[in-house]
Amino acid sequence: MNYYLDCLKTKYFCFSGRARRKEYWMFALVNFVITLVLGFIDQKFTGGILQFVYGIAVLLPCLGVCVRRLHDIGKTGWWLLICLVPIVGPIVFLVFMCLDSKPGTNEYGPNPKGL
């Protein structure tokens, strides 16, 4: 939960630096659970507005953590656009998100693992 809150509070509009796998996947997990809960509430009570508002609110932090994660493996943030390629793009992106950090310092900053 700390990684999720950190992405929302201190790194809301941060596209520089690096993000560990743990930071990315914890953000994705908490975001997924909140979206499921809001989807259930929307279906029962509100008609879809909560999920829409939440999606707009977390769009920039989500893009930021994705770009920082790509930086961590030594790729530029423009690789995020690979998701636009049908079928293959999301698979390549998923593989990128699962790769381990590049050891040492790269052009995007020091390794967040401290290695």
N, C-alpha and C positions, 0 to 999 in steps of 0.2 A: 504494500500500500504506500510505503514511503516513496518508491520510485514514481508511482502514479502522481502523488501529490507534488513531488519535486518537479515533474514535467509541467504540471499546471501552474505552480507558484513561481518558481525561479527560472524556468526555462520555457516559458509560454511562447515566446517568439524568438527562440534561440536556434539558429541554423548553423552555428559554428561549433567546432569542437568534436568530441567523440562520445559515443554512448555504448556501453557494454551490452552484450546479449541480454543479460539479466534485466537491465533497465528497459530495453525495448520490449521483451516478452512479458515482464510484469505490467508495463503500461498497457500492452495489448490485452492481457488477460483481464485486468480490472475494467478496461474499457468494454470488453466483450460482455462481462457479467452485468455491468451497469446498463448496457444496451438491451440485454435480455430482460432485465427487470423492468426497464422503462417500456419495452415493447409489450410486456404483459399488462402493465398498468394502462398503457395507451389502448390496448385492445378492449379492456374491461370498462374504462371510464372516459378517456379524453379524445379518442379518435385519431391519435397519431402526432399530436403537437409536441409532446414531451421528447420523444425520440428525435424529432427534427431539430428542436432547439438545442438539445444535448449534442447532436452531431455537428451543428454549426459552432458550438462553443469549443469543442475539442478538435476541430479541423486543423488549426495551426499547431497545437502541441503535437498532434499525430504526425503531421508533415515534418515538424522539427525533429522528433525522435527518430523518424525514418531516415532523414538526411544525416543526422549525427551517427546513426548506426552504420550507414553506408561509408561515412568518413572513417569509422573505426576499422573497417576492413580494407581501407585504402582506395575506395571508389569515390568519385564525385557525386554530389547530390542529384545531378541530372540523371543518374541511373534509376531514379525513382520513376521516371517516365517509361521504363521497361514494362511497367504494369499495364500500359495501354495496348501492348501487343497481345492479341487474343490468344488464349490458352497457354502459350509458352511463356509469355511475360510474367504472369503471376507466379509460375513455377520457378523461374529464374530468380525473381525477387525473394521468394520464400527460401531458396537455397542461400542467397546472399545474407538473409537475416539469421540463418543458422550457422554461418561460418564464424570461426574464432577470430578474435582481434589480431591485427598485425602487431607483432612484438615491437617494442620500442616506440620512439617518436616518429610520426610521419608528418606530412605537410599540414595536417589538420590539428596537430597538437600531441601532447604526451599520451601514452597509453593509460586509459582510466583504471586498468588493473594494477598499474604501478610496475609493470614488467619492462 
